[in-house]
């Protein structure tokens, strides 16, 4: 672990505390321009997300809709609240890559895109310590009068994310401020994902607000349109012991 990653992990609560947690459950509202482009403007406006912390498995409940989605790297499922399968797609990334930016998404497309994205967001920066993940500190970055240290991350093939490479930006306090990537299933579209409103959730420092914009060739934010907005409310951790602890975002 390089010195920047050590600083970052400590600032977010430490690896020992993180390893005590097996699941994260979040009540959230996810909106923004991308959902209009894909014909699903309010698809994730009121959802409950639950992610395993050390395996790529994420479920999403849709209150009042008798619907739950399940994301794993090689399959997505839509089922009812009793676990009865309604739809399923194996190797969903292959299907998504055949679609143009303007092609509307179905519920399985949303399950895959939101699943791989949210699992990454909910586990960063601790994800960067997982087996096979490579990190390298880049030159610092200045934005709005702040100086951020940057960490380039390369994921192994067994971890599904927007792209195998990403760059995270951290303030002097070691907290995540921005997370850049390109999105394979959107034809390499750029994303500058700003993390803010950090809160201490039972020992883990967690950004509860995210705003995603495109970035240009110089990696500067394109301020319009707002592509994705994520606002998190109640957050519950399930610990390895089985105990659950909750905080309001």
N, C-alpha and C positions, 0 to 999 in steps of 0.2 A: 504494500500500500504506500503510495507516495505521500509526501508531507501535506499536500493540498487535500487529498482524500481523507487523511487522518484528521485534519482540522474540520472538515465538513461533517464527517461521521460523528465526531464529538459534539459539534454544534447542534446537530439534530437529535441528540439524546444518547448516542453511543451504541455500539454494536451489541453489547451485552443486554441492554434493555430491548433492543429490536428483536433479538433472538428469543426473547420470552413471549413474543407475540406470534400467533398462528394465523389470525384472520383480522381483516379490517372491514367494518361495515359503516357505510356513509349514506346519509340522506342528502340528496343533491338535486340541483336544477342545472341542466346542461342545455344551453341555447346558442344562438349565433348564426351567422350567414350560411355556413356550410350545410346546415339542415334544410334551409330554403332551396339551395341549389339542388339538393338531392331529393326534394319533394316531401320532406318529413319535418316541417318547421317546429312542431311541438312534440316530437317523438320522445325526447328525454327530458321534458320540462319538469317532471316530478318522478324521481326514481329512487330506489334503494339499492345500493351497490354493495356486494360483499366479495372481497378478494382474499385468496390465500396469499400469505406473505412470501412463501418459499417455493411455490409451484404456480405455473401459469394456469390458474383456474379462477374465473370471475363469473358471478351470477348477478343479474339485474332484475329486480322486481318492479312492476308497473302497478302502483296502487289503483284499485278500482277497475282494473282491466283483466283480471284473471289470467295474467301472462307473466312469464319469467323467461329470460334468455340466459343461456349458458355459453361461455366462451372458453375454449381450450385451443391451443395452437393449430390443431389439425381438424377441429370440428366445431360447429356452432349448432345450437338447438334452441327452438322455441317450444315451450311446454306450458301447460296450465298449472294452477297453483297446487294441484294434486300430483304433479309430476308426470302427467300424461303428455307424451310427445306429440306436437302438432306439425313441426317442420324440422328438418335436419339438413345440414350441408357439410360434407366432408371436404377437406382441403379448400376451405373458403377463400383463401388468398388468391388461388388460381382463378376462381370465378370473378373476383373483384378486379383483377388486373386486365380482364378482357373488356371492361367497361370504360367509356370515356368520362371525362370530368363532368359532362352534362347529363350522363345517364342516371336516372333516378335509382335510388337504393330500395331494396326490400328489407323486411325485418331481419333477415339473416345477414345481409350486408352490414346493417347497423350493429348487430350483435358482434360481428367480427371487428369492425373498425373501433367501436367504443370499448370493446373488451381488451384488445391489445393496447390501446392508448391508455385507458384508465388503470390497467394493471401496472403499466410502467410508471405513470404519474404517482400512484399510491405507494410504490415501493422505492422510488428515487429519494435520497441518494444511496440507501442501503443496498439497492440492486447492484451498485457498482462494485461491491465487494464479493459478489457471487462467483462461483467457479467459472473460469473461462472468459470473464469480462476483463478487457484490457483498458487501461486508462493512461493518459498522457497530459501533462499540463501544457497549455498553450500560452502565448503572450497575453498579457492583461488587456482588458477592454474598458473603455470609458464611455459612459452614457448618462446623460442628464446630471452631470457633475459627480457621478459616482465612478469608482474604479473597481471593476470586478475581475476576479481571477477566473480563468476558464479551464475546464477539464474536458478533453475529448475522450469519448467513450466508444469502444468497439465491442459489440455484443457477439457472443458465439452463435453458431447456427441454430442451437437448440432454444434460444430465447427469441421470441417473436416480438418485434416492436415496429414502429413506423419505418425504420431503416436500421441497418446494422451499425451505423455511426450516428452519434449525436454529440452536441457540445452543451455543457451546463456551465452557467455563470454564477459565481458566488461572491457575496459582499465581504467586507472586512470581518464581519461577525461569523462568516462561514455558512450563512444561510443561503439557500437557493433563491436566486432572483429571476433567472431566465433559463430556458431550456430550448435549444434549437435542433431542428431535424428536417429532413425531407420525408415525404410520405410516399412509399412505393405504390400503394394501391390507389393513389391519386395522381399517378404519373410523375412523381417527383416534386409535387407542390411543396413549397417551403412553409415552415411553421416556426414562429418565435413565440414561445409559450412563457408568459410572465407569471411568476408565482408570488403571491403576497398574502397579507393577513395571516401571518404565521401565529399559531397558537400551540401552547403546551398541552398536549393530550396525553395525560398520565405518563409523562416522562419523554414522550416523543414530540419534537417540534415539527409542526405540520402546517404547510401552507393550505389555507382553506378557500382561497380565491385564485382562479387562473383565467388569464385572458390570452387568446391566441390570435396572432396576426401573421401575415406573410412577411418575409424579409427579402431585400433586394440583393444584387450581386456583391455589394459591399457589406452585407449582413446587417444593414440598417432596417429597422422596423418600418413596414408599410402601414400607416395608421388606419387606413380605411380600405376594405371593410373589416370589422371585427368578425373573425371566422368562427371562433368558439368561445363561449363564456361558461365557466364552471364555478358554481357557488355551492359550497358545502355547509351543511347544517350539523345535525347531530352525528357524532363519530363514536363508534364502539369498537374497542379492541377485545378480541378473544385471546386469552393467554394460553400458553402451552398447558397450563394446569387445568384449563377449562373455565376459569373465572372470566367474566366479562366486566369491562369497565367502560363507562360512557362519559363523554363530554359534549357540550353544546358548542358548535362552531359559530 
